[in-house]
Amino acid sequence: MKRVGASILATVALMSVVFVAGAAGHTARYDSTVTAKFDKQASTFDGTVDSVKPPCKTNRTVKLRLRATDGSTPVVGTDVTDSLGAWVIAPTSAPAAGTYFAEAAKKVLRKNSKHRHICRVAVSKDVNVK
């Protein structure tokens, strides 16, 4: 009888561990890439956000930043990607000579007590404007 009781107790303990672990949920993180280039004739910056997870491409906030000599990276323009992941930023005046880059912000796709699905921040290669 003691063996049966111990066996039942062990089974219940194992099931409670499995249940608690399953209830904890999970977090999924998806990588993205962002490209950036400068169109000298149009005086605009443009590029795309890409990811293996399609929702990470669309409606993604992209900030264009300048690498300042003091080490800061002020935002010089912002756009939101379209259905293909494309973005365009047209500064209000001709951009100053310098080094620029695009940053696609983190995007939360799903967040509840059991799931968090996140598109990670992505940073482009530097773009030099002369």
C-alpha positions as a Markdown table, in Angstrom:
| # | Residue | x | y | z |
|---|---|---|---|---|
| 1 | Met | 0.0 | 0.0 | 0.0 |
| 2 | Lys | 2.9 | 2.3 | 0.8 |
| 3 | Arg | 4.3 | 1.8 | -2.7 |
| 4 | Val | 1.0 | 2.7 | -4.4 |
| 5 | Gly | 0.7 | 5.8 | -2.3 |
| 6 | Ala | 4.3 | 6.9 | -3.1 |
| 7 | Ser | 3.7 | 6.2 | -6.8 |
| 8 | Ile | 0.5 | 8.3 | -6.8 |
| 9 | Leu | 2.3 | 11.1 | -5.0 |
| 10 | Ala | 5.2 | 11.0 | -7.4 |
| 11 | Thr | 2.8 | 11.1 | -10.4 |
| 12 | Val | 0.9 | 14.1 | -9.0 |
| 13 | Ala | 4.1 | 15.9 | -8.3 |
| 14 | Leu | 5.4 | 15.3 | -11.8 |
| 15 | Met | 2.1 | 16.4 | -13.3 |
| 16 | Ser | 2.1 | 19.7 | -11.3 |
| 17 | Val | 5.7 | 20.5 | -12.5 |
| 18 | Val | 4.6 | 19.9 | -16.1 |
| 19 | Phe | 1.5 | 22.0 | -15.7 |
| 20 | Val | 3.3 | 24.9 | -14.1 |
| 21 | Ala | 6.0 | 24.8 | -16.8 |
| 22 | Gly | 3.3 | 24.7 | -19.5 |
| 23 | Ala | 1.4 | 27.6 | -18.0 |
| 24 | Ala | 4.5 | 29.8 | -17.9 |
| 25 | Gly | 4.2 | 30.3 | -21.7 |
| 26 | His | 7.1 | 31.3 | -24.0 |
| 27 | Thr | 8.8 | 34.3 | -25.6 |
| 28 | Ala | 9.6 | 34.1 | -29.3 |
| 29 | Arg | 12.1 | 36.7 | -30.8 |
| 30 | Tyr | 12.5 | 37.3 | -34.5 |
| 31 | Asp | 15.5 | 38.9 | -36.2 |
| 32 | Ser | 15.0 | 41.6 | -38.8 |
| 33 | Thr | 17.3 | 43.5 | -41.1 |
| 34 | Val | 17.0 | 47.1 | -42.3 |
| 35 | Thr | 18.7 | 48.6 | -45.3 |
| 36 | Ala | 19.4 | 52.3 | -45.9 |
| 37 | Lys | 20.6 | 54.4 | -48.8 |
| 38 | Phe | 20.7 | 58.0 | -49.8 |
| 39 | Asp | 19.3 | 59.3 | -53.1 |
| 40 | Lys | 21.3 | 62.4 | -53.8 |
| 41 | Gln | 19.1 | 63.6 | -56.6 |
| 42 | Ala | 15.9 | 63.4 | -54.6 |
| 43 | Ser | 17.7 | 64.2 | -51.3 |
| 44 | Thr | 15.9 | 61.3 | -49.6 |
| 45 | Phe | 16.8 | 58.3 | -47.6 |
| 46 | Asp | 15.1 | 55.0 | -48.2 |
| 47 | Gly | 15.3 | 51.3 | -47.6 |
| 48 | Thr | 13.5 | 48.2 | -46.5 |
| 49 | Val | 12.9 | 46.1 | -43.4 |
| 50 | Asp | 13.0 | 42.4 | -43.9 |
| 51 | Ser | 12.4 | 39.3 | -41.7 |
| 52 | Val | 11.5 | 35.7 | -41.9 |
| 53 | Lys | 8.4 | 36.7 | -39.9 |
| 54 | Pro | 6.2 | 38.8 | -42.3 |
| 55 | Pro | 4.5 | 40.9 | -39.6 |
| 56 | Cys | 8.0 | 42.1 | -38.6 |
| 57 | Lys | 8.2 | 43.9 | -42.0 |
| 58 | Thr | 4.9 | 45.9 | -42.0 |
| 59 | Asn | 4.0 | 48.9 | -39.9 |
| 60 | Arg | 7.5 | 49.1 | -38.4 |
| 61 | Thr | 8.8 | 52.4 | -37.2 |
| 62 | Val | 12.1 | 53.3 | -38.8 |
| 63 | Lys | 14.2 | 56.2 | -37.4 |
| 64 | Leu | 17.0 | 57.8 | -39.4 |
| 65 | Arg | 19.8 | 58.9 | -37.2 |
| 66 | Leu | 23.0 | 60.9 | -37.7 |
| 67 | Arg | 26.3 | 59.8 | -36.0 |
| 68 | Ala | 27.3 | 63.2 | -34.6 |
| 69 | Thr | 30.9 | 64.0 | -33.7 |
| 70 | Asp | 30.1 | 64.1 | -30.0 |
| 71 | Gly | 29.0 | 60.5 | -30.1 |
| 72 | Ser | 25.3 | 61.2 | -30.0 |
| 73 | Thr | 22.8 | 59.8 | -32.6 |
| 74 | Pro | 20.0 | 62.4 | -33.0 |
| 75 | Val | 16.9 | 61.4 | -35.0 |
| 76 | Val | 16.6 | 63.3 | -38.2 |
| 77 | Gly | 13.5 | 61.6 | -39.6 |
| 78 | Thr | 11.0 | 58.9 | -39.0 |
| 79 | Asp | 8.7 | 56.7 | -41.2 |
| 80 | Val | 6.6 | 53.6 | -40.9 |
| 81 | Thr | 7.1 | 50.7 | -43.3 |
| 82 | Asp | 4.5 | 49.8 | -45.9 |
| 83 | Ser | 3.1 | 46.3 | -46.7 |
| 84 | Leu | 6.4 | 45.4 | -48.4 |
| 85 | Gly | 8.6 | 46.7 | -45.6 |
| 86 | Ala | 9.7 | 49.8 | -47.6 |
| 87 | Trp | 10.3 | 53.2 | -46.0 |
| 88 | Val | 11.3 | 56.7 | -47.2 |
| 89 | Ile | 12.4 | 59.7 | -45.2 |
| 90 | Ala | 12.6 | 63.1 | -46.9 |
| 91 | Pro | 14.4 | 65.5 | -44.6 |
| 92 | Thr | 12.8 | 69.0 | -44.5 |
| 93 | Ser | 16.1 | 70.5 | -45.7 |
| 94 | Ala | 19.1 | 69.0 | -47.5 |
| 95 | Pro | 20.9 | 66.7 | -45.1 |
| 96 | Ala | 24.3 | 67.8 | -43.8 |
| 97 | Ala | 27.4 | 65.9 | -44.7 |
| 98 | Gly | 27.9 | 63.1 | -42.3 |
| 99 | Thr | 27.3 | 59.4 | -41.4 |
| 100 | Tyr | 23.7 | 58.3 | -41.1 |
| 101 | Phe | 22.0 | 55.0 | -40.3 |
| 102 | Ala | 18.5 | 53.6 | -40.0 |
| 103 | Glu | 17.0 | 51.9 | -37.0 |
| 104 | Ala | 13.9 | 49.7 | -37.1 |
| 105 | Ala | 12.4 | 49.8 | -33.6 |
| 106 | Lys | 11.4 | 46.7 | -31.6 |
| 107 | Lys | 7.8 | 45.6 | -32.4 |
| 108 | Val | 5.7 | 43.5 | -30.1 |
| 109 | Leu | 3.5 | 41.2 | -32.2 |
| 110 | Arg | 1.7 | 39.3 | -29.4 |
| 111 | Lys | 1.8 | 39.8 | -25.7 |
| 112 | Asn | -0.4 | 38.1 | -23.1 |
| 113 | Ser | 0.1 | 35.9 | -20.1 |
| 114 | Lys | 1.2 | 32.9 | -22.2 |
| 115 | His | 3.0 | 34.4 | -25.2 |
| 116 | Arg | 5.3 | 37.2 | -26.1 |
| 117 | His | 6.3 | 37.5 | -29.8 |
| 118 | Ile | 8.8 | 40.2 | -30.5 |
| 119 | Cys | 10.6 | 41.6 | -33.6 |
| 120 | Arg | 14.1 | 42.6 | -32.5 |
| 121 | Val | 15.6 | 46.0 | -33.1 |
| 122 | Ala | 17.6 | 46.2 | -36.4 |
| 123 | Val | 20.3 | 48.7 | -37.4 |
| 124 | Ser | 21.4 | 49.3 | -41.0 |
| 125 | Lys | 25.0 | 49.8 | -42.2 |
| 126 | Asp | 26.2 | 53.3 | -42.2 |
| 127 | Val | 25.4 | 55.7 | -45.1 |
| 128 | Asn | 27.8 | 58.5 | -45.9 |
| 129 | Val | 26.5 | 61.7 | -47.2 |
| 130 | Lys | 29.0 | 64.1 | -48.8 |
